[in-house]
Amino acid sequence: MKLSALVAAIPFLLAACGGGGSDATTSGNTQSLQSAIVAQPAAATTATAAPAAQDAPTPSASAPQPSAESAPAQAQATAQSAPTQVSAPAQEPAATTSPSSTTATAPANNTPVLVEYYGDSIIWGWLPNNDWVRVESPAPAVFAADTGLTVHNMGSPGRLAEAALAGDGVYPAWNQQMAQSKATHVIIEYHSHDTVANTTSRVRQLIQIAKANGKKVIVETIGPGYHSGNLSFDQITHAQRDAAAAENVPVIDQTAYLQQYLASSGKGVWDICPDGLHPDQATYILKGHYAAKQFAAIK
């Protein structure tokens, strides 16, 4: 073999044995491969973190895109600011209950209306010509339905003003009754049978005691009918009106109303009170409607 040929073959022989200058080339290739392998996890980490970045507020087109690490920081900042927004309404009750607030006295002004309706058998709702039988709709029940108010029918057959003042087996003495009563309004139809002066005086006492116990008092006149005793219904009515005027309280004047009704209808007392004293059901209803209208105007 020529010397030149042998020299040319030497690099190939060295490469086959793993020596020579090819070590540098191989090392460089290995480092490049390792760099590629290391770079792949970094790319994978970035790809995995991308969904978290989507939860953050969408930035404007001109703003730089936030990194995956900045998104949790934004979420934390948002979470920290949220309690301030939620807790703000909690300051409102303090303002509502402030002593200078106009609502501080609201409970006293908004006390639910409770009406107690006092009187004899005509308030109780006595059915004409039937002992101790009540009509289906006494006047106070009609009054309650019309006004939508809570109304207690405190009528008691045969009860006079003097019995109301002194107390009896039905109710205690009037001063005790009014002291324990929860009513805001008291309607009184009581009267006496003996004299006009006594009726006026006793009704005035009833009014005074009720007012002293914080009640708003209204007097209701007796209405047409033939009562036992010394007084006509006209005399009883005048005494009731006089007592109300003296104590400066309003009147639901059933006597005047029913007298007008009788005059316009051509009927007499016996037509609306079959036993001469107690109204029939239709008249009880008329009385209830009228009382409700008057109460709405004066309460």
Backbone hydrogen bonds, N-H to C=O, Kabsch-Sander energy under -0.5 kcal/mol:
donor,donor_aa,acceptor,acceptor_aa,energy
6,L,2,K,-2.1
7,V,3,L,-2.2
8,A,4,S,-1.6
9,A,5,A,-1.3
10,I,6,L,-1.1
10,I,7,V,-0.5
12,F,9,A,-0.5
13,L,9,A,-1.7
14,L,10,I,-2.3
15,A,11,P,-2.2
16,A,12,F,-1.9
17,C,13,L,-1.1
18,G,15,A,-1.3
19,G,14,L,-2.2
22,S,19,G,-0.7
23,D,20,G,-1.2
24,A,21,G,-0.7
25,T,21,G,-0.8
26,T,22,S,-2.3
27,S,23,D,-2.7
28,G,24,A,-2.2
29,N,25,T,-2.1
30,T,26,T,-2.7
31,Q,27,S,-2.5
32,S,28,G,-2.0
33,L,29,N,-2.1
34,Q,30,T,-2.7
35,S,31,Q,-2.4
36,A,32,S,-1.9
37,I,33,L,-2.3
38,V,34,Q,-2.8
39,A,35,S,-2.1
40,Q,36,A,-1.4
42,A,38,V,-1.2
43,A,39,A,-2.0
44,A,40,Q,-2.6
45,T,41,P,-2.9
46,T,42,A,-2.0
47,A,43,A,-2.2
48,T,44,A,-2.6
49,A,45,T,-2.0
50,A,46,T,-0.8
53,A,49,A,-1.4
54,Q,50,A,-1.1
54,Q,51,P,-0.6
55,D,51,P,-0.7
55,D,52,A,-1.0
56,A,53,A,-0.7
63,A,60,S,-0.8
71,A,67,S,-1.1
73,A,69,E,-0.8
74,Q,70,S,-2.0
75,A,71,A,-2.5
76,Q,72,P,-2.7
77,A,73,A,-2.2
78,T,74,Q,-2.4
79,A,75,A,-2.6
80,Q,76,Q,-2.4
81,S,77,A,-1.6
82,A,78,T,-1.4
84,T,81,S,-0.5
85,Q,81,S,-1.0
85,Q,82,A,-0.8
86,V,82,A,-2.0
87,S,83,P,-2.6
88,A,84,T,-0.7
90,A,87,S,-0.9
91,Q,88,A,-1.9
92,E,89,P,-2.2
95,A,91,Q,-1.1
96,T,92,E,-2.1
97,T,93,P,-2.3
98,S,95,A,-1.0
101,S,98,S,-2.1
104,A,101,S,-1.2
105,T,102,T,-0.6
106,A,103,T,-1.5
109,N,105,T,-1.6
110,N,106,A,-2.5
111,T,108,A,-0.8
115,V,150,T,-2.7
116,E,185,H,-2.4
117,Y,115,V,-0.5
117,Y,152,H,-2.8
118,Y,116,E,-0.7
118,Y,187,I,-3.2
119,G,154,M,-0.5
123,I,120,D,-0.8
124,W,120,D,-2.3
125,G,121,S,-2.2
126,W,121,S,-2.4
127,L,133,V,-3.2
130,N,127,L,-1.5
133,V,130,N,-1.3
135,V,125,G,-2.8
141,A,138,P,-0.8
142,V,138,P,-1.6
143,F,139,A,-2.7
144,A,140,P,-2.2
145,A,141,A,-2.1
146,D,142,V,-2.4
147,T,143,F,-2.3
148,G,144,A,-2.4
149,L,144,A,-0.5
150,T,113,V,-1.0
151,V,149,L,-0.6
152,H,115,V,-3.1
153,N,151,V,-0.6
154,M,117,Y,-2.5
154,M,152,H,-0.9
156,S,119,G,-2.1
159,R,156,S,-2.1
161,A,191,H,-2.8
164,A,160,L,-2.0
165,L,161,A,-2.1
166,A,162,E,-2.0
167,G,163,A,-2.4
168,D,171,Y,-2.8
174,W,164,A,-0.8
174,W,165,L,-0.9
176,Q,173,A,-0.6
177,Q,173,A,-2.7
178,M,174,W,-2.8
179,A,175,N,-1.6
180,Q,176,Q,-1.9
181,S,177,Q,-0.9
184,T,114,L,-2.2
185,H,114,L,-2.3
186,V,216,K,-2.7
187,I,116,E,-2.6
188,I,186,V,-0.5
188,I,218,I,-2.8
189,E,118,Y,-1.4
199,T,195,T,-2.0
200,T,196,V,-2.8
201,S,197,A,-2.6
202,R,198,N,-2.8
203,V,199,T,-2.4
204,R,200,T,-2.0
205,Q,201,S,-2.0
206,L,202,R,-2.1
207,I,203,V,-2.3
208,Q,204,R,-2.8
209,I,205,Q,-2.4
210,A,206,L,-2.0
211,K,207,I,-2.7
212,A,208,Q,-2.2
213,N,209,I,-1.0
213,N,210,A,-0.6
214,G,211,K,-2.0
215,K,210,A,-2.2
216,K,184,T,-2.4
217,V,215,K,-0.6
218,I,186,V,-2.5
219,V,250,P,-2.4
220,E,188,I,-2.9
221,T,252,I,-1.9
226,Y,276,G,-3.0
227,H,225,G,-1.0
230,N,193,H,-2.1
231,L,193,H,-0.6
236,I,232,S,-2.4
237,T,233,F,-2.3
238,H,234,D,-2.3
239,A,235,Q,-2.1
240,Q,236,I,-2.4
241,R,237,T,-2.6
242,D,238,H,-2.6
243,A,239,A,-2.3
244,A,240,Q,-2.1
245,A,241,R,-2.6
246,A,242,D,-2.4
247,E,243,A,-1.6
248,N,244,A,-0.5
248,N,245,A,-0.7
249,V,244,A,-2.3
252,I,219,V,-2.8
253,D,251,V,-0.8
254,Q,252,I,-1.6
257,Y,253,D,-2.0
258,L,254,Q,-2.7
259,Q,255,T,-2.2
260,Q,256,A,-2.0
261,Y,257,Y,-2.0
262,L,258,L,-2.7
263,A,259,Q,-2.2
264,S,260,Q,-2.4
265,S,261,Y,-2.0
266,G,262,L,-1.5
267,K,262,L,-0.9
271,D,268,G,-1.1
272,I,268,G,-1.0
272,I,269,V,-0.7
273,C,269,V,-2.2
275,D,278,H,-0.6
276,G,273,C,-2.8
280,D,272,I,-2.2
284,Y,280,D,-2.4
285,I,281,Q,-2.0
286,L,282,A,-1.9
287,K,283,T,-2.7
288,G,284,Y,-2.3
289,H,285,I,-2.4
290,Y,286,L,-2.4
291,A,287,K,-2.5
292,A,288,G,-2.1
293,K,289,H,-2.0
294,Q,290,Y,-2.4
295,F,291,A,-2.6
296,A,292,A,-2.1
297,A,293,K,-1.2
298,I,294,Q,-1.4
299,K,295,F,-2.4
